[in-house]
Amino acid sequence: MSGNPFEENLDRNAANYVPMSPISFLARTAAVFPTRASVIDGARRFTWAETRERCHRFASALSKRGIGKGNTVAVMAPNITAAFEASLAVPMTGGVLNAMNIRLDAPTIGFILDHGQADVLITDTEFAPVIREALKEVKREILVIDIADPAAPGGDRLGEMEYEDFLATGDPDFQAIPPQDEWDAIALNYTSGTTGNPKGVVYHHRGAYLNALGNALVWGMAHHPIYLWTLPMFHCNGWCFPWTITMLAGTHVCLRRVVAKDINDAIADHGVTHLCGAPIVMSMLLNAPEGEKRSWEHQVEMMTAASAPPASVIEGMEAMGIKVTHVYGLTEVYGPAVVCEWHEEWNGLPIEEQARLKSRQGVRYPVQEGLMVADAESLEPVPQDGETMGEVFMRGNIVMKGYLKNPKATDDAFRGGWFHTGDLGVWHEDGYVELKDRSKDIIISGGENISTIEVEGVLYRHPAVLDAAVVARPDEKWGETPCAFVTLKNGASVTEADLIAFCRENLAHYKAPKTIVFGELPKTSTGKIQKFVLRDQAKAL
């Protein structure tokens, strides 16, 4: 027998193999739909031809400043035009985009700029106070470009020039530099670690391309969606939706402030068809004052993650004309990688039963290869009985490259050939996964991860505190908020308000405890704090 005939003279070449990258979506959309609306940002409007020109100018201007493969461009901005343009322009240079959480404190931002080796920082003037402090912590030279957004509350200019002036230095005919290998890095996203500094999650072009497709597939998105940016673009690169909407020649409706009035106005005035966000966005809409509510005739789709919405919320949203899809993912898997795939026959069930089914995280995205619930050590799958708990594992093309400059954490995350999520769940008979707890004790508040160990570290710095433990307390608005249990030193005295104020001085405000309970902490015989006891107490508060 001769060798495999399907391997002979059938090699990859420039005609039959091109590395996948979402930057290719812009070229197609701008060529086919040049006059269609690309971006609506307050009073500003752009077409796809204009967005193409602006992104190419942006990429050219960066390239002239030496940005290319291996360089990082950090962005500190809300959901505005510049943040969206960065998702396309930075990868066009071969560089890596690091979109930063606008709620972070100065020391964390300083760490990220240093650790991620940022060469350029594009920053909105609203964040000048925290950025000024952060830059004092940075040991490298960074080119700073200011965004003076007309809708911003203002702020000092810290940079060499303003964003629009920077774009003007670029060439609109700049040729995008596609990746030589689809494994090349496209983005860097920092996630709250359970210990110490945040970890830098590295994405590749292939994963970004595939998850952009995956979003459209699981949501049944047609051409030209009108997408409202309620989800932060800094959060897993907006769950890859900057690329999804560009691929579908849709319209990006920017939203600087995520408030009920602006969301309602955008849906009614711009005919928004899709939006994403944490459950807090739903409660914001449902609890808006009458004067801020609007009505619309068209169907709106909303994708939500984190905690599952209760039956009353699903019912309320559907009464408004908003259909809810529940997804699950992590920064390490490009955002959503699991969806509660809906069956038409479930529509006839009572709303409580629909809510129970919808509360399950679901099944893998079609672009993800594997999802299982298994024993954390042996990786042996648990029975699909809806009761046996195990860790949730994933594998496939929408799993990160790994953690930047952290080989041990990368090896631990990929042990046994699966990505270890650290989340605990059960597996139902029909193959749907449902989360039950978080083995890492991460608190998810308003869609943002909060490390309990980071908060505890600040509490321990207070001179009156002897012992501290932080757990999640259920919250109707935020999903969860940090609740601290504190034992004071003998003779020490401090009020709840003083301790919360101390935390707010030393942490991003959203990470500070909303509740503090004073007293002895329950411990095991070896002195370990029993957090499960505290969780039950927090739930009962």
C-alpha positions in Angstrom: 0.0 0.0 0.0 1.3 3.5 -0.8 1.0 6.4 1.5 -2.1 8.4 2.2 -3.2 9.9 -1.2 -5.1 12.7 0.6 -1.7 13.9 2.0 0.2 13.9 -1.3 0.6 17.2 -3.3 -2.3 18.7 -1.3 -0.4 21.2 0.9 -1.6 24.4 2.4 -0.9 27.4 0.2 -1.8 31.1 -0.1 -4.8 30.2 -2.2 -6.4 27.7 0.1 -5.4 28.7 3.6 -5.6 32.1 5.3 -5.3 32.5 9.1 -8.7 33.4 10.6 -9.0 36.9 12.1 -12.0 39.1 12.9 -10.2 42.1 11.3 -11.3 40.6 7.9 -15.0 41.3 8.8 -14.5 45.1 8.5 -13.1 44.9 5.0 -16.1 42.9 3.8 -18.8 44.9 5.5 -17.3 48.3 4.5 -17.1 47.1 0.8 -20.6 45.6 0.7 -22.5 48.1 2.9 -20.5 51.3 2.8 -23.4 53.7 3.5 -25.1 51.6 6.2 -24.9 53.0 9.7 -22.0 51.6 11.6 -22.0 53.6 14.8 -24.4 55.8 16.7 -22.8 57.6 19.6 -24.9 60.4 21.0 -25.1 63.1 18.3 -22.4 61.4 16.2 -23.1 59.1 13.3 -20.8 57.0 11.2 -21.2 54.8 8.1 -19.3 51.6 7.5 -17.1 53.4 4.9 -16.3 56.1 7.5 -15.6 53.5 10.2 -13.3 51.6 7.8 -11.4 54.9 7.1 -11.2 55.8 10.8 -9.9 52.3 11.9 -7.3 52.3 9.1 -6.1 55.8 10.2 -6.0 54.6 13.8 -4.0 51.5 12.9 -1.6 53.7 10.7 -1.1 56.2 13.5 -0.2 53.4 15.9 2.0 51.7 13.3 3.9 55.0 12.8 4.6 55.0 16.6 6.2 51.5 16.3 3.2 49.4 17.3 3.3 46.0 15.7 3.4 42.3 16.6 4.2 41.9 20.3 3.2 45.4 21.3 0.3 46.2 23.6 -2.2 49.1 23.3 -4.2 49.7 26.5 -7.6 51.5 26.4 -9.4 53.1 29.3 -12.8 54.2 28.0 -16.5 53.6 28.5 -18.6 52.2 25.6 -17.8 55.0 23.1 -16.7 55.1 19.4 -13.0 55.1 20.3 -13.3 51.9 22.4 -15.1 50.1 19.5 -12.6 51.4 16.9 -9.7 50.0 19.0 -11.2 46.5 18.7 -10.5 46.6 15.0 -7.6 49.0 14.6 -5.2 47.6 17.2 -5.2 44.0 15.8 -4.7 45.5 12.3 -1.2 46.6 13.3 -0.4 43.1 14.6 -0.6 44.5 18.1 -2.5 43.3 21.1 -5.5 45.2 22.6 -5.8 45.5 26.4 -9.2 47.0 27.2 -9.2 47.9 30.9 -12.0 47.8 33.4 -12.9 51.5 34.0 -13.9 50.7 37.6 -10.4 49.7 38.7 -8.3 51.5 41.3 -4.9 53.2 40.5 -2.6 50.5 41.9 -4.4 47.7 39.9 -4.3 49.8 36.7 -0.6 50.5 37.3 0.1 46.8 37.7 -1.8 46.0 34.5 0.0 48.6 32.4 3.4 47.3 33.7 2.6 43.6 33.5 0.9 43.8 30.1 3.8 45.9 28.8 1.6 48.7 27.4 3.4 50.9 24.9 0.3 53.1 24.2 -2.6 54.1 26.5 -5.7 55.6 25.0 -7.7 57.1 27.9 -10.9 59.0 28.3 -10.4 62.3 30.2 -13.1 61.3 32.7 -10.6 58.9 34.2 -7.7 61.4 34.4 -7.6 61.4 38.2 -7.1 57.6 38.6 -4.9 57.3 35.4 -2.6 60.1 36.7 -2.1 58.1 39.9 -1.7 54.8 38.0 1.0 56.2 35.7 3.1 57.1 38.8 3.3 53.4 39.5 4.4 52.4 36.0 8.1 51.8 35.3 7.9 52.0 31.5 7.5 54.8 29.0 3.9 54.9 27.7 2.5 57.1 24.9 -0.7 58.6 26.3 -3.5 59.7 24.0 -6.5 61.5 25.5 -10.1 61.0 24.3 -12.1 64.2 24.8 -15.5 62.8 24.3 -18.1 65.6 23.8 -20.5 63.7 26.1 -17.9 63.2 28.9 -18.0 65.2 32.1 -14.6 66.6 31.3 -11.3 66.1 32.9 -7.6 66.9 32.6 -5.6 66.1 29.5 -2.7 63.9 30.4 -1.5 62.8 27.0 0.6 64.0 24.1 -2.5 64.7 21.9 -6.2 64.1 21.6 -7.6 61.0 19.9 -9.1 62.7 16.9 -5.8 64.5 16.3 -4.0 61.2 16.6 -6.3 59.7 13.9 -5.5 62.6 11.6 -1.9 61.6 11.6 -2.8 58.2 10.1 -3.2 57.1 6.5 -6.7 56.0 5.5 -5.1 53.7 2.9 -3.0 51.8 5.5 -2.9 48.1 4.7 -4.1 46.0 7.6 -1.4 43.5 8.7 -3.1 40.1 9.0 -1.7 37.6 11.5 0.9 35.2 10.1 -0.6 32.6 12.3 -4.2 32.6 13.7 -2.6 31.5 17.0 -1.1 35.0 17.3 -2.4 37.1 20.2 -5.2 39.6 19.5 -6.2 40.7 23.0 -5.2 40.7 26.7 -7.9 40.8 29.4 -7.2 40.8 33.1 -9.4 38.8 35.4 -9.8 39.0 39.1 -7.6 36.3 40.6 -8.5 34.6 43.9 -5.1 35.6 45.2 -2.8 38.5 44.6 -2.7 40.4 41.4 -5.1 39.9 38.4 -4.1 37.4 35.8 -3.6 38.4 32.1 -5.7 36.2 29.8 -4.4 36.1 26.3 -6.8 35.6 23.3 -5.8 34.5 19.8 -7.2 35.6 16.4 -8.7 32.2 15.8 -10.7 32.2 19.0 -12.0 35.8 18.5 -13.1 34.9 15.0 -14.9 31.8 16.1 -16.6 33.2 19.1 -17.8 36.1 17.0 -19.5 33.5 14.7 -20.7 31.5 17.8 -22.6 34.5 19.2 -24.5 35.0 15.9 -25.3 31.2 15.7 -26.6 30.7 19.2 -28.7 33.9 19.1 -30.0 33.3 15.6 -28.9 36.8 14.6 -29.9 38.0 11.1 -28.0 40.5 9.0 -28.0 44.2 10.2 -28.8 43.9 13.9 -28.9 47.1 15.9 -26.9 46.4 19.0 -26.9 48.5 22.1 -23.7 48.6 24.2 -25.0 48.0 27.7 -22.3 45.3 28.2 -18.8 46.9 28.9 -16.5 46.6 25.9 -13.7 46.0 28.4 -15.4 42.8 29.6 -13.9 39.9 27.6 -13.7 42.4 24.6 -17.5 42.9 24.9 -18.0 39.1 24.7 -16.6 39.4 21.1 -19.6 41.4 20.0 -17.6 44.2 18.5 -16.5 41.6 15.9 -19.9 39.8 15.7 -21.9 43.0 14.9 -19.2 44.1 12.4 -19.4 40.8 10.7 -23.2 41.1 10.4 -23.0 44.7 9.0 -25.0 45.8 12.1 -25.1 49.1 13.9 -23.2 49.7 17.2 -25.2 52.0 19.4 -22.8 53.3 22.0 -23.9 54.1 25.6 -21.6 56.1 27.8 -23.7 55.6 30.9 -25.7 52.5 31.5 -28.9 54.0 33.0 -32.5 53.0 32.4 -33.6 56.2 30.6 -30.7 56.0 28.1 -31.4 52.3 27.5 -35.1 52.8 27.0 -34.5 55.8 24.7 -32.0 53.9 22.6 -34.4 51.0 22.1 -37.3 53.2 21.2 -35.5 55.8 19.1 -32.9 53.6 17.3 -34.9 50.4 17.0 -32.3 48.4 19.0 -32.7 44.6 18.4 -30.1 43.2 20.7 -28.3 43.9 23.9 -26.3 42.1 26.5 -25.8 42.6 30.2 -25.8 41.3 33.8 -29.1 40.8 35.6 -28.7 44.3 37.1 -29.5 45.8 33.6 -32.8 43.9 33.7 -33.8 45.1 37.2 -32.8 48.6 36.1 -35.3 48.5 33.2 -38.0 46.9 35.3 -37.7 49.3 38.2 -37.3 52.5 36.1 -39.6 55.4 37.1 -42.6 55.7 34.9 -41.3 58.9 33.4 -38.3 57.1 32.0 -40.1 54.2 30.5 -40.8 54.0 26.7 -42.8 51.5 24.6 -41.8 49.8 21.3 -43.5 47.4 18.9 -40.5 45.3 17.8 -39.0 42.3 19.5 -35.8 42.9 21.5 -33.3 40.1 22.4 -31.3 40.3 25.6 -28.4 38.0 26.5 -27.6 37.7 30.2 -24.9 35.8 32.1 -24.0 35.5 35.8 -26.9 34.5 38.1 -30.1 33.3 36.4 -33.0 35.7 36.3 -36.0 34.7 38.5 -39.4 33.9 37.0 -40.8 37.4 37.9 -38.0 39.1 36.0 -38.3 36.9 32.9 -42.1 37.6 32.9 -41.5 41.4 33.4 -39.0 41.5 30.6 -41.2 39.6 28.1 -44.1 42.0 29.0 -41.8 44.8 27.8 -41.0 43.0 24.6 -37.6 41.7 25.6 -36.8 38.0 25.2 -34.0 36.7 27.6 -31.3 34.2 26.6 -29.1 32.9 29.4 -25.4 32.2 28.7 -22.3 31.3 30.8 -18.6 31.7 30.3 -15.5 33.2 31.8 -12.8 35.6 30.6 -10.7 32.5 29.8 -13.2 31.4 27.1 -13.7 34.7 25.3 -16.9 35.5 27.3 -20.0 33.3 26.7 -19.1 29.7 25.6 -22.2 27.9 27.0 -25.9 28.8 26.2 -29.2 27.6 27.6 -30.3 26.6 24.1 -34.1 27.0 24.1 -36.6 24.4 22.8 -39.8 25.7 21.1 -41.9 23.3 23.1 -40.8 24.9 26.3 -42.7 28.1 25.4 -46.0 26.4 26.4 -44.8 25.6 29.9 -45.8 27.7 33.0 -43.5 30.7 33.5 -42.0 29.2 36.7 -41.1 26.1 34.8 -39.6 28.2 32.0 -37.6 30.1 34.6 -36.3 26.8 36.1 -35.2 25.6 32.6 -33.7 29.0 31.8 -31.7 29.1 35.0 -29.5 26.3 33.7 -26.3 27.5 32.1 -26.9 25.0 29.3 -24.8 23.4 26.5 -21.6 24.3 24.7 -21.5 26.9 21.9 -21.2 25.1 18.5 -17.7 26.6 18.2 -16.6 25.1 21.5 -15.5 21.4 21.3 -16.1 20.1 24.8 -18.1 20.8 28.0 -18.4 18.4 31.0 -19.0 18.2 34.7 -16.4 16.0 36.3 -14.4 15.1 39.4 -11.9 17.9 39.9 -9.0 15.5 40.5 -9.6 12.4 38.3 -11.5 14.3 35.5 -14.0 11.4 35.5 -17.4 12.8 34.3 -20.1 12.8 37.0 -23.5 11.1 36.3 -26.0 13.2 34.4 -28.5 13.0 37.3 -28.9 16.7 38.1 -27.6 16.0 41.6 -23.9 14.9 41.6 -21.7 17.9 41.9 -18.5 18.3 40.0 -16.2 20.9 38.5 -17.2 22.4 35.1 -14.6 21.8 32.4 -14.3 23.1 28.8 -12.0 22.5 25.8 -11.8 23.8 22.3 -10.9 26.7 20.0 -12.5 29.4 22.2 -10.2 28.7 25.2 -7.5 31.2 25.9 -3.8 30.8 24.9 -3.0 31.0 28.6 -2.1 33.5 31.3 0.5 36.1 30.4 3.9 35.4 32.0 2.3 32.9 34.4 3.3 29.4 33.3 2.2 27.7 36.6 -1.3 29.2 36.5 -1.5 28.2 32.8 -0.4 24.6 33.5 -2.8 24.3 36.4 -5.7 25.7 34.3 -5.1 23.1 31.5 -4.2 20.1 33.6 -5.4 16.9 32.0 -6.1 18.5 28.6 -9.2 20.4 29.8 -9.7 24.0 31.0 -10.6 24.0 34.7 -13.2 26.7 35.3 -13.1 26.4 39.1 -17.0 26.5 39.0 -19.0 23.7 40.6 -22.1 22.4 39.0 -24.4 19.5 38.1 -25.1 17.8 34.8 -28.7 17.1 33.9 -30.0 14.1 32.0 -30.5 16.2 28.8 -26.8 17.3 28.9 -27.5 20.8 30.2 -25.0 22.1 32.9 -26.2 24.0 35.9 -23.9 25.9 38.2 -24.2 25.4 42.0 -21.3 27.2 43.6 -18.0 28.8 42.9 -15.0 26.9 44.2 -12.9 30.0 44.0 -15.2 32.1 46.2 -15.3 34.9 43.5 -18.2 37.3 44.1 -20.0 38.4 40.9 -21.5 41.8 41.5 -23.3 43.6 38.6 -21.4 41.3 36.2 -18.0 42.1 37.7 -15.8 39.6 39.5 -14.6 40.5 43.0 -11.9 38.5 44.7 -12.8 37.9 48.4 -9.1 37.5 49.3 -8.4 41.0 47.9 -11.1 42.6 50.0 -10.0 40.6 53.1 -6.5 41.8 52.6 -7.7 45.4 52.8 -9.8 44.7 55.9 -6.8 43.1 57.6 -4.9 46.4 57.1 -7.3 48.2 59.4 -5.7 48.6 62.9 -8.9 47.4 64.7 -9.4 44.2 62.7 -8.2 40.9 64.1 -10.0 38.5 61.8 -11.9 38.9 58.5 -13.8 36.8 56.0 -15.7 38.0 52.9 -18.5 36.1 51.2 -21.3 36.9 48.7 -24.6 38.2 50.0 -27.5 37.9 47.6 -28.6 41.3 46.3 -31.8 42.1 44.3 -30.1 44.8 42.3 -26.5 43.6 41.9 -27.0 39.8 42.0 -24.4 39.6 44.8 -22.5 42.1 47.0 -19.5 41.6 49.3 -20.5 40.9 52.9 -17.6 41.0 55.5 -17.6 39.1 58.8 -15.1 40.8 61.1 -13.7 40.1 64.6 -12.2 43.1 66.3 -9.0 43.2 68.4 -9.5 43.3 72.2 -10.4 46.8 73.2 -10.7 48.0 69.6 -13.7 49.9 68.4 -14.8 50.8 64.9 -18.2 51.3 63.2 -19.6 49.5 60.2 -19.6 52.9 58.3 -16.0 53.6 59.2 -14.8 50.2 58.0 -16.7 50.4 54.7 -15.2 53.9 54.2 -11.7 52.5 54.8 -12.3 49.8 52.2 -13.6 52.4 49.7 -10.4 54.4 50.2 -8.3 51.4 49.4 -10.3 49.5 46.8 -12.3 50.2 43.7 -15.7 51.3 45.2 -17.7 48.3 43.8 -15.3 45.9 45.6 -15.9 47.4 49.1 -18.3 45.4 51.4 -21.9 46.7 51.5 -22.5 44.9 54.8 -20.2 44.2 57.8 -21.1 41.8 60.6 -19.1 41.9 63.8 -18.4 38.8 65.9 -16.4 35.6 66.2 -15.8 33.7 63.0 -16.7 30.0 62.8 -13.5 27.9 62.3 -12.5 24.3 61.9 -10.2 22.5 64.5 -7.2 23.6 62.4 -8.2 27.2 62.5 -9.6 27.5 58.9 -12.6 29.9 58.6 -15.7 28.0 57.6 -17.0 30.1 54.7 -20.0 27.9 54.0 -21.3 28.8 57.4 -20.8 32.5 56.7 -22.5 32.2 53.3 -25.6 30.8 55.0 -25.5 33.6 57.5 -25.2 36.2 54.8 -28.2 34.7 52.9 -30.2 34.9 56.1 -29.5 38.6 56.7 
